[in-house]
Amino acid sequence: ARLIRAAGLRGRHRRRRHPTTIPDPKAPFCPDLIARDFQPDRTGLDARWCGDITYVPTEEGWLYLATVGDIASRRVVGWATADHLRTDLVAEVLTAACRQRRPTHPVIFHSDRGCQHTSQQFAALAVQFEVRPSVGRTGQRWDNALAESFFSTIKRELLGASAWPRRAAARTAIFDLIEGWYNLHRLHSSLGYLSPAEYETSLAV
């Protein structure tokens, strides 16, 4: 610390967390169907998904990013951004994932216990798409570790420590990272050092 100060340097600190998980005390009970088992399953594409919401600071205000990821392949199968935390954001993401992937069997969707994912609106959408909701415990980040890991990666490798000037610029960068790099080229040790796209292709062989 003394040498760092003498050199006129400063350590890089995490920002103060901006809460995105706000539990609803009136939400009906929903079980945890994942139980921290985020290991890839070669027979399980579109069998278990997980999702969450994070925030991106911009000079125009917060930009919120919601995602849905396939646990088996690590692929981000749905994502959306908005300037609000209403349930519409996570509903848009789940709808996009279901329409893009078109699962042929019921899918477990795992999230934290935030009010967006435990709302009546989201529950009705889950019934419509034959999705089985699953939630972790309040305040237990490891219960949704895969989604948290993705957000850690995107913040470390793209979003950086400073605020973006505009929401539109941040959204474009997120699109390029997810669709142009993460899904197609990002290697995962849990997948035998394949990208999500390569892993899914290997299952079809």
WOJOUR-V103980 format. One record per residue. N is the residue number from 1. RES is the residue in three letters. SS is DSSP state (a for helix, b for strand, c for the rest). OMEGA is omega in whole degrees, -180 to 180 (* if undefined). BURIAL is # if it has 16 or more other C-alpha atoms within 10 Angstrom, else .. Layout:
n: <N,N>
res: <RES,RES>
ss: <SS,SS>
omega: <OMEGA,OMEGA>
burial: <BURIAL,BURIAL>
//
This chain:
n: <1,2,3,4,5,6,7,8,9,10,11,12,13,14,15,16,17,18,19,20,21,22,23,24,25,26,27,28,29,30,31,32,33,34,35,36,37,38,39,40,41,42,43,44,45,46,47,48,49,50,51,52,53,54,55,56,57,58,59,60,61,62,63,64,65,66,67,68,69,70,71,72,73,74,75,76,77,78,79,80,81,82,83,84,85,86,87,88,89,90,91,92,93,94,95,96,97,98,99,100,101,102,103,104,105,106,107,108,109,110,111,112,113,114,115,116,117,118,119,120,121,122,123,124,125,126,127,128,129,130,131,132,133,134,135,136,137,138,139,140,141,142,143,144,145,146,147,148,149,150,151,152,153,154,155,156,157,158,159,160,161,162,163,164,165,166,167,168,169,170,171,172,173,174,175,176,177,178,179,180,181,182,183,184,185,186,187,188,189,190,191,192,193,194,195,196,197,198,199,200,201,202,203,204,205>
res: <ALA,ARG,LEU,ILE,ARG,ALA,ALA,GLY,LEU,ARG,GLY,ARG,HIS,ARG,ARG,ARG,ARG,HIS,PRO,THR,THR,ILE,PRO,ASP,PRO,LYS,ALA,PRO,PHE,CYS,PRO,ASP,LEU,ILE,ALA,ARG,ASP,PHE,GLN,PRO,ASP,ARG,THR,GLY,LEU,ASP,ALA,ARG,TRP,CYS,GLY,ASP,ILE,THR,TYR,VAL,PRO,THR,GLU,GLU,GLY,TRP,LEU,TYR,LEU,ALA,THR,VAL,GLY,ASP,ILE,ALA,SER,ARG,ARG,VAL,VAL,GLY,TRP,ALA,THR,ALA,ASP,HIS,LEU,ARG,THR,ASP,LEU,VAL,ALA,GLU,VAL,LEU,THR,ALA,ALA,CYS,ARG,GLN,ARG,ARG,PRO,THR,HIS,PRO,VAL,ILE,PHE,HIS,SER,ASP,ARG,GLY,CYS,GLN,HIS,THR,SER,GLN,GLN,PHE,ALA,ALA,LEU,ALA,VAL,GLN,PHE,GLU,VAL,ARG,PRO,SER,VAL,GLY,ARG,THR,GLY,GLN,ARG,TRP,ASP,ASN,ALA,LEU,ALA,GLU,SER,PHE,PHE,SER,THR,ILE,LYS,ARG,GLU,LEU,LEU,GLY,ALA,SER,ALA,TRP,PRO,ARG,ARG,ALA,ALA,ALA,ARG,THR,ALA,ILE,PHE,ASP,LEU,ILE,GLU,GLY,TRP,TYR,ASN,LEU,HIS,ARG,LEU,HIS,SER,SER,LEU,GLY,TYR,LEU,SER,PRO,ALA,GLU,TYR,GLU,THR,SER,LEU,ALA,VAL>
ss: <c,a,a,a,a,a,c,c,c,c,c,c,c,c,c,c,c,c,c,c,c,c,b,c,c,c,c,c,c,c,c,c,c,c,c,c,c,c,c,c,c,c,c,c,c,c,c,b,b,b,b,b,b,b,b,b,b,b,c,c,b,b,b,b,b,b,b,b,b,b,c,c,c,c,c,b,b,b,b,b,b,b,c,c,c,c,a,a,a,a,a,a,a,a,a,a,a,a,a,a,a,c,c,c,c,c,b,b,b,b,b,c,c,b,c,c,c,c,c,a,a,a,a,a,a,a,a,a,c,c,b,b,b,b,b,c,c,c,c,c,a,a,a,a,a,a,a,a,a,a,a,a,a,a,a,a,a,a,a,c,c,c,c,b,c,c,a,a,a,a,a,a,a,a,a,a,a,a,a,a,a,a,a,a,a,c,c,b,a,a,a,c,c,b,c,a,a,a,a,a,a,a,a,a,c>
omega: <179,-179,177,178,-179,180,-180,-179,176,175,179,-176,173,175,171,-175,175,-173,173,179,180,-177,174,-177,-179,-178,179,-180,176,-175,172,-177,-178,178,178,177,-179,179,177,179,-173,179,-167,175,180,174,-179,175,172,-178,-179,177,171,-175,178,178,173,179,175,-176,-178,167,-178,-179,175,-177,168,180,176,-178,-176,-174,-177,-178,172,-174,176,177,178,177,178,177,-179,180,179,-179,179,-178,-179,176,178,-178,180,178,180,-180,-179,-180,179,-174,-180,-180,180,180,179,-179,170,174,-175,180,171,-174,179,-175,179,-176,180,-178,176,179,-180,179,179,178,178,177,-179,-177,-179,177,179,-179,177,180,175,-179,179,176,-179,-176,-179,178,175,-169,-176,178,179,180,178,-180,176,179,-176,178,-179,-171,-179,-166,175,-173,-177,-178,174,-179,-176,177,-177,179,179,-180,178,179,177,177,-178,-178,-176,-172,-176,-177,-172,-178,-172,-169,-177,-178,-179,179,-180,179,-177,-179,170,172,177,-180,-180,-180,179,176,-179,-180,-178,-178,*>
burial: <.,.,.,.,.,.,.,.,.,.,.,.,.,.,.,.,.,.,.,.,#,.,#,.,.,.,.,.,.,.,.,#,#,#,.,.,.,#,.,#,.,.,.,.,#,#,#,#,#,#,#,#,#,#,#,#,#,#,.,.,.,#,#,#,#,#,#,#,#,#,#,#,#,#,#,#,#,#,#,#,#,#,.,.,#,.,#,.,#,#,#,#,#,#,#,#,#,#,.,.,.,.,#,.,.,.,#,#,#,#,#,#,#,#,#,#,#,#,#,.,.,#,#,.,.,#,.,.,#,#,#,#,#,#,#,#,.,.,.,.,.,.,#,#,#,#,#,#,.,#,#,.,.,.,.,.,.,.,#,.,.,.,#,#,.,.,#,.,.,#,#,.,.,#,#,.,#,#,.,.,.,#,#,#,#,#,#,.,.,.,#,.,.,#,#,#,#,#,#,#,.,.,.,.,.>
//
